[in-house]
Amino acid sequence: MNALLVKDVRIVDADHQLAGDILIRDGIIWALGRKLLPPRGVPVLQGEGRTALPAFIDLHAHFRDPGFPEKEDLLSGARAAAHGGFTCVSLMPNTDPVCDSPEVARYLLAEAKRHGLIEVYPVGAITVGLMGEELSPMEALAPWVWAFSDDGKGVEDHELMLRACRKAAGLDRVIFPHCEFQGLSDRGLSEELMVARDLWLCRRTGCRLHLAHISTPGSLELVSLAKERRLPVTCEVTPHHLCLTREEGDYSVNPPLPDREAREALVKALKGGPIDAIATDHAPHTPRDKAAGAPGISGIELAFPLLYTRLVAPGVISLSELSRYLALQPARILGLRKGLIQVGYDGDLMLFSDEEFTASEDFFFSKSTNTPLLGTRLSGRVWATVHRGEVIYLDGAVKGRDFRDHREVI
């Protein structure tokens, strides 16, 4: 029997808080309570008063595999995810080769299974080679992907995007657009124009739409109007757009970091606004590529500490609210039985403490450390990550890499 007892933790999720123990059997949360006794031989993870949250689900990340192993690969990305408290990651298609064929999607799924750390959910390309000229074989990709995106590029051809939305609706798959028209100096307007177009296509075709990394108040307003009309639309925002501003430093990301007013609007939208999820847009780069201006932040390992330090600790949002955006609502978007610490849900957990630490280069399990947060003091350090009852990260070590198993057998 695959089982684990997590002892003596403060349990927090989007719906409730309590103190006690968590028993996981066969990958599923079996019982919650105080002083639970496991069957003989079941390993125990001593929480020692730490806080347990549902493990996080990242709807938007780049592991650069296949094609760019110097930046990241499936194994280093999975280790970084486990270190950050994530057990499920949605992988974007801008790899080499592009994920515009079933072979690439199947490769990602097989490699993730072989490494045995986290679950990956591939996103297929909307267009062949992300070129914006010809639709990918969406019917062939559909069994292996949950969504379609040309992330990094907006599909500017209106007729092509209309056909993509119609196909996705027929295949019961999500269109996951990067909303940006090229050639406009006003990047915010560029985003809002494509958000408006894609929401209109959603309305006309009935396709499910998930908008990537919303970054402007105007986009939030458009999504709010769409939700009032009950369109099947969801959207995400990144930790760096919620917590950093361009006034603090001109760090290259796409879309650009917001100004203070826009950042405040994004944070306000976490309190009853249109945002559904927080997704990292983890984008590892080599130092050479970053120096040459490649946009992106290696963010999956610091996402929770950054959000905890900047939003939860000062009381801007509650820990339960953060759990809703990092776990429950991403799980619902993907259709997973995860995101709550309740009987019958998958046994995916992360445990953390309020311990402070400095984000230094030796902190990372990712191959890349491109982040403006180097040298920053943060709190909310992840101590353990559990995937379906198996400890995959514990106190500085990832399973399979000098793993020190601190569990005690009763």
C-alpha positions as CSV (number, residue, x, y, z in Angstrom):
1,M,0.0,0.0,0.0
2,N,1.3,3.5,-1.0
3,A,0.7,5.6,2.0
4,L,2.0,8.6,4.0
5,L,1.0,10.3,7.2
6,V,1.8,14.0,7.5
7,K,1.8,14.8,11.2
8,D,1.3,18.0,13.2
9,V,0.6,20.7,10.5
10,R,-1.5,23.8,10.2
11,I,-3.7,22.9,7.3
12,V,-4.8,25.7,5.0
13,D,-6.6,25.7,1.6
14,A,-9.0,27.9,-0.2
15,D,-12.0,26.7,1.8
16,H,-10.9,26.0,5.4
17,Q,-8.1,26.0,8.1
18,L,-7.4,23.5,10.8
19,A,-4.6,21.9,12.7
20,G,-3.8,18.2,12.7
21,D,-2.6,15.3,10.5
22,I,-3.2,14.2,6.9
23,L,-3.3,10.6,5.9
24,I,-2.7,9.8,2.2
25,R,-3.4,6.3,0.8
26,D,-3.0,5.2,-2.8
27,G,-2.3,8.8,-3.8
28,I,-5.6,10.2,-2.3
29,I,-6.2,12.1,0.9
30,W,-7.8,9.4,3.1
31,A,-8.4,11.2,6.4
32,L,-7.8,14.5,8.3
33,G,-7.8,14.8,12.0
34,R,-5.8,15.0,15.2
35,K,-3.5,12.3,16.4
36,L,-4.2,10.0,13.4
37,L,-2.6,6.6,13.6
38,P,-1.4,5.0,10.3
39,P,-1.5,1.4,9.5
40,R,1.7,-0.4,10.6
41,G,4.7,0.4,8.4
42,V,3.3,3.6,6.9
43,P,6.0,6.3,6.8
44,V,5.5,9.6,8.6
45,L,6.5,13.1,7.6
46,Q,6.8,15.1,10.8
47,G,5.5,18.6,10.0
48,E,6.5,20.0,13.4
49,G,3.9,22.8,13.2
50,R,4.7,23.9,9.7
51,T,1.9,25.0,7.3
52,A,0.5,22.6,4.8
53,L,-1.1,23.9,1.6
54,P,-2.4,22.1,-1.5
55,A,0.6,21.7,-3.8
56,F,0.6,24.4,-6.5
57,I,-0.4,24.0,-10.2
58,D,1.4,26.2,-12.8
59,L,-0.7,26.9,-15.9
60,H,2.2,28.6,-17.8
61,A,5.8,27.5,-17.8
62,H,8.7,27.0,-20.2
63,F,11.0,24.0,-19.6
64,R,12.8,24.5,-22.9
65,D,12.6,20.8,-23.7
66,P,13.1,19.7,-26.5
67,G,15.7,21.9,-28.0
68,F,17.3,24.2,-25.4
69,P,19.0,22.0,-22.8
70,E,21.4,24.8,-21.9
71,K,18.5,26.8,-20.5
72,E,16.4,24.0,-19.0
73,D,15.2,20.4,-19.6
74,L,12.4,18.3,-18.3
75,L,14.4,17.0,-15.3
76,S,15.8,20.3,-14.2
77,G,12.4,22.0,-14.7
78,A,10.7,19.3,-12.7
79,R,13.2,19.6,-9.9
80,A,12.7,23.4,-9.9
81,A,9.0,22.9,-9.8
82,A,9.2,20.5,-6.8
83,H,11.5,22.9,-5.0
84,G,8.9,25.7,-5.5
85,G,6.0,23.6,-4.2
86,F,4.5,22.7,-7.6
87,T,3.4,19.2,-8.6
88,C,1.6,20.0,-11.9
89,V,3.0,22.2,-14.7
90,S,1.5,23.2,-18.0
91,L,4.3,23.5,-20.6
92,M,4.1,26.0,-23.5
93,P,4.9,24.9,-27.1
94,N,7.7,27.2,-28.1
95,T,10.4,24.5,-28.1
96,D,12.5,23.1,-30.9
97,P,10.8,21.3,-32.5
98,V,7.7,23.2,-31.7
99,C,4.9,21.2,-30.0
100,D,2.8,21.2,-33.2
101,S,2.8,17.5,-33.6
102,P,1.6,14.6,-31.4
103,E,5.2,13.2,-31.3
104,V,6.5,16.2,-29.3
105,A,3.5,16.1,-26.9
106,R,4.0,12.4,-26.3
107,Y,7.7,12.9,-25.7
108,L,6.9,15.5,-22.9
109,L,4.5,13.1,-21.3
110,A,6.8,10.1,-21.5
111,E,9.8,12.0,-20.1
112,A,7.9,13.4,-17.2
113,K,6.7,9.9,-16.4
114,R,10.2,8.6,-16.6
115,H,11.6,11.1,-14.2
116,G,8.7,10.4,-11.8
117,L,8.6,13.8,-10.1
118,I,5.7,16.0,-11.3
119,E,2.8,15.9,-13.8
120,V,3.1,17.8,-17.0
121,Y,0.3,19.0,-19.2
122,P,1.5,20.0,-22.7
123,V,0.1,22.9,-24.6
124,G,-0.1,22.4,-28.4
125,A,0.7,25.1,-30.9
126,I,-2.1,27.0,-32.6
127,T,-0.1,27.3,-35.8
128,V,2.6,25.3,-37.5
129,G,6.0,26.3,-36.2
130,L,4.3,29.2,-34.3
131,M,4.5,31.1,-37.6
132,G,0.9,32.4,-37.6
133,E,0.3,31.2,-41.1
134,E,-1.2,27.6,-41.0
135,L,-3.2,25.9,-38.3
136,S,-1.4,23.0,-36.6
137,P,-3.0,19.5,-36.8
138,M,-5.2,20.3,-33.9
139,E,-7.3,17.1,-34.2
140,A,-4.2,14.9,-34.0
141,L,-2.8,17.0,-31.1
142,A,-6.0,17.1,-29.1
143,P,-5.6,13.7,-27.3
144,W,-2.3,14.8,-25.9
145,V,-2.8,18.5,-25.0
146,W,-5.3,20.4,-22.9
147,A,-4.9,23.7,-24.8
148,F,-3.5,25.5,-27.9
149,S,-1.3,28.5,-27.8
150,D,1.3,30.4,-29.9
151,D,2.7,31.7,-26.6
152,G,5.3,34.4,-27.2
153,K,3.4,35.6,-30.3
154,G,-0.2,36.7,-30.9
155,V,-2.0,35.1,-33.8
156,E,-2.7,38.3,-35.8
157,D,-4.6,36.7,-38.8
158,H,-8.2,37.1,-37.7
159,E,-9.6,34.4,-40.1
160,L,-6.9,31.9,-38.9
161,M,-7.8,32.6,-35.3
162,L,-11.5,32.3,-36.0
163,R,-10.8,28.8,-37.5
164,A,-8.7,27.9,-34.5
165,C,-11.4,28.8,-32.1
166,R,-14.0,26.8,-34.0
167,K,-11.8,23.8,-34.1
168,A,-10.9,24.0,-30.4
169,A,-14.6,24.3,-29.5
170,G,-15.3,21.2,-31.5
171,L,-12.4,19.3,-29.8
172,D,-13.4,20.5,-26.3
173,R,-9.9,22.1,-25.9
174,V,-8.9,25.6,-24.7
175,I,-7.5,28.4,-26.7
176,F,-4.7,29.9,-24.6
177,P,-3.6,33.1,-26.5
178,H,-0.7,35.4,-26.0
179,C,-2.5,38.7,-26.6
180,E,-0.3,41.1,-28.4
181,F,-0.4,42.8,-31.8
182,Q,3.0,43.7,-33.2
183,G,3.8,47.1,-34.5
184,L,2.2,49.2,-31.8
185,S,4.4,51.3,-29.6
186,D,1.8,51.2,-26.8
187,R,2.3,47.7,-25.5
188,G,-0.8,48.0,-23.2
189,L,-3.0,48.9,-26.1
190,S,-1.5,46.1,-28.1
191,E,-2.6,43.6,-25.4
192,E,-6.0,45.1,-24.9
193,L,-6.9,45.1,-28.6
194,M,-6.1,41.4,-29.0
195,V,-7.8,40.6,-25.7
196,A,-10.9,42.3,-27.1
197,R,-10.7,40.4,-30.4
198,D,-10.2,37.0,-28.8
199,L,-13.1,37.6,-26.4
200,W,-15.3,38.4,-29.3
201,L,-14.2,35.2,-31.1
202,C,-14.9,33.3,-27.8
203,R,-18.4,34.8,-27.9
204,R,-19.0,33.9,-31.5
205,T,-17.6,30.3,-31.4
206,G,-18.3,29.2,-27.9
207,C,-14.7,28.0,-27.5
208,R,-13.1,28.1,-24.0
209,L,-10.5,30.8,-23.7
210,H,-7.7,31.2,-21.1
211,L,-5.9,34.5,-21.4
212,A,-2.1,34.4,-20.7
213,H,-0.4,36.9,-18.3
214,I,-2.9,39.7,-18.2
215,S,-1.0,42.9,-17.4
216,T,-3.2,46.0,-17.8
217,P,-6.3,47.5,-16.2
218,G,-7.9,47.7,-19.6
219,S,-7.5,43.9,-20.1
220,L,-9.0,43.3,-16.7
221,E,-12.0,45.5,-17.5
222,L,-12.6,43.6,-20.8
223,V,-12.4,40.2,-19.0
224,S,-14.9,41.4,-16.4
225,L,-17.3,42.4,-19.1
226,A,-16.9,39.0,-20.7
227,K,-17.6,37.2,-17.4
228,E,-20.7,39.3,-16.8
229,R,-21.9,37.9,-20.2
230,R,-21.0,34.4,-18.9
231,L,-18.5,33.7,-21.6
232,P,-16.3,30.6,-21.0
233,V,-13.2,32.7,-20.3
234,T,-10.5,32.5,-17.6
235,C,-7.3,34.5,-17.2
236,E,-4.0,34.4,-15.3
237,V,-1.6,37.0,-13.9
238,T,2.1,36.4,-13.0
239,P,3.8,36.8,-9.7
240,H,6.2,39.4,-11.1
241,H,3.4,41.5,-12.5
242,L,1.7,41.4,-9.1
243,C,4.8,42.2,-7.1
244,L,7.3,44.2,-9.2
245,T,7.1,47.4,-11.1
246,R,9.1,49.0,-13.9
247,E,9.9,51.9,-11.5
248,E,11.9,49.3,-9.4
249,G,14.0,48.3,-12.4
250,D,13.7,47.8,-16.2
251,Y,13.9,44.0,-16.2
252,S,12.9,42.5,-19.6
253,V,9.7,40.4,-19.5
254,N,6.9,40.0,-21.9
255,P,4.5,41.7,-21.3
256,P,6.6,44.4,-19.7
257,L,6.5,45.0,-15.9
258,P,3.6,47.3,-15.0
259,D,3.8,50.8,-13.6
260,R,2.7,51.2,-10.0
261,E,-0.9,52.1,-10.9
262,A,-1.3,49.1,-13.1
263,R,0.3,46.8,-10.5
264,E,-2.2,48.1,-7.9
265,A,-5.1,47.3,-10.3
266,L,-3.8,43.8,-10.8
267,V,-3.5,43.2,-7.0
268,K,-7.0,44.7,-6.4
269,A,-8.4,42.3,-9.0
270,L,-7.4,39.4,-6.7
271,K,-10.1,40.6,-4.3
272,G,-13.3,39.6,-6.1
273,G,-12.0,40.6,-9.6
274,P,-11.8,38.7,-12.8
275,I,-8.4,36.9,-12.2
276,D,-8.7,33.2,-12.0
277,A,-5.1,32.0,-11.5
278,I,-1.5,33.0,-10.8
279,A,0.9,31.4,-13.2
280,T,4.6,31.8,-13.1
281,D,5.5,32.1,-16.8
282,H,8.8,30.4,-15.8
283,A,11.2,31.4,-18.5
284,P,14.8,30.3,-18.0
285,H,17.6,31.8,-20.1
286,T,21.4,31.6,-20.3
287,P,23.3,34.6,-19.1
288,R,24.3,35.3,-22.7
289,D,20.7,35.3,-24.0
290,K,19.5,37.4,-21.1
291,A,22.3,39.9,-21.6
292,A,21.1,40.1,-25.2
293,G,17.6,41.1,-24.1
294,A,15.7,37.8,-24.0
295,P,12.5,38.5,-22.0
296,G,11.6,36.3,-19.0
297,I,12.1,35.4,-15.4
298,S,13.2,32.1,-14.0
299,G,10.3,32.2,-11.5
300,I,8.9,28.8,-10.5
301,E,11.1,28.4,-7.4
302,L,10.5,31.9,-6.0
303,A,6.9,32.4,-7.0
304,F,5.4,31.4,-3.6
305,P,8.0,33.1,-1.4
306,L,7.6,36.3,-3.5
307,L,3.8,36.3,-3.2
308,Y,3.9,35.3,0.4
309,T,6.4,38.1,1.3
310,R,4.8,40.9,-0.7
311,L,1.1,40.0,-0.5
312,V,0.3,37.6,2.3
313,A,2.6,38.7,5.1
314,P,1.5,42.4,4.9
315,G,-2.2,41.3,4.8
316,V,-3.0,42.4,1.2
317,I,-4.5,38.9,0.6
318,S,-4.9,35.9,2.9
319,L,-3.1,32.6,2.6
320,S,-6.4,31.0,1.7
321,E,-6.9,33.4,-1.1
322,L,-3.4,32.8,-2.4
323,S,-4.1,29.0,-2.3
324,R,-7.2,29.6,-4.4
325,Y,-5.1,31.2,-7.2
326,L,-2.1,28.9,-7.0
327,A,-3.9,25.6,-6.5
328,L,-7.7,25.3,-6.5
329,Q,-8.6,27.4,-9.6
330,P,-5.8,26.2,-11.7
331,A,-6.9,22.6,-10.9
332,R,-10.5,23.5,-12.0
333,I,-9.2,24.9,-15.2
334,L,-7.3,21.7,-16.0
335,G,-10.1,19.5,-14.7
336,L,-8.1,17.9,-11.9
337,R,-9.2,16.6,-8.5
338,K,-6.6,18.7,-6.8
339,G,-6.3,22.1,-5.1
340,L,-7.9,21.3,-1.7
341,I,-6.8,19.4,1.3
342,Q,-10.0,17.4,1.7
343,V,-10.8,13.7,1.8
344,G,-11.1,12.3,-1.8
345,Y,-8.7,14.9,-3.3
346,D,-5.3,13.9,-4.7
347,G,-2.6,13.8,-2.0
348,D,-0.6,16.7,-3.4
349,L,0.8,19.0,-0.6
350,M,3.5,21.5,0.1
351,L,4.8,22.4,3.5
352,F,6.5,25.7,4.4
353,S,7.7,27.8,7.3
354,D,8.0,31.5,7.8
355,E,11.8,31.2,7.6
356,E,13.6,34.1,5.9
357,F,16.2,33.5,3.3
358,T,18.2,35.3,0.6
359,A,17.5,34.5,-3.0
360,S,21.0,33.7,-4.1
361,E,22.2,31.8,-7.2
362,D,22.9,28.6,-5.2
363,F,19.2,28.5,-4.1
364,F,18.1,27.3,-7.5
365,F,17.5,23.8,-8.9
366,S,16.7,25.3,-12.3
367,K,19.6,25.6,-14.7
368,S,18.9,29.3,-15.0
369,T,18.9,32.1,-12.4
370,N,17.7,35.0,-14.5
371,T,15.6,37.0,-12.0
372,P,15.7,40.5,-10.6
373,L,15.2,39.0,-7.1
374,L,18.8,37.9,-6.6
375,G,20.0,39.2,-3.3
376,T,16.4,39.8,-2.1
377,R,15.3,38.7,1.4
378,L,12.1,36.7,1.3
379,S,10.1,34.5,3.7
380,G,7.9,31.5,3.2
381,R,10.5,28.9,2.4
382,V,9.2,25.6,0.9
383,W,10.2,22.7,3.2
384,A,8.5,19.8,1.5
385,T,6.5,18.9,-1.6
386,V,4.4,15.8,-1.8
387,H,2.9,14.4,-5.0
388,R,0.2,11.8,-4.6
389,G,1.5,10.7,-1.3
390,E,5.2,10.6,-2.3
391,V,7.7,13.1,-0.9
392,I,9.5,14.6,-4.0
393,Y,11.2,17.5,-2.3
394,L,12.4,17.7,1.3
395,D,14.5,20.2,3.2
396,G,16.9,21.2,0.4
397,A,16.9,18.0,-1.6
398,V,14.8,16.7,-4.6
399,K,14.0,13.0,-5.0
400,G,16.7,11.3,-6.9
401,R,19.4,14.0,-6.2
402,D,21.2,13.4,-2.9
403,F,17.7,12.9,-1.4
404,R,17.7,12.8,2.4
405,D,14.5,11.1,3.5
406,H,13.5,12.5,6.9
407,R,10.4,10.3,7.3
408,E,10.1,8.1,10.3
409,V,8.4,4.7,10.2
410,I,6.0,4.0,13.0
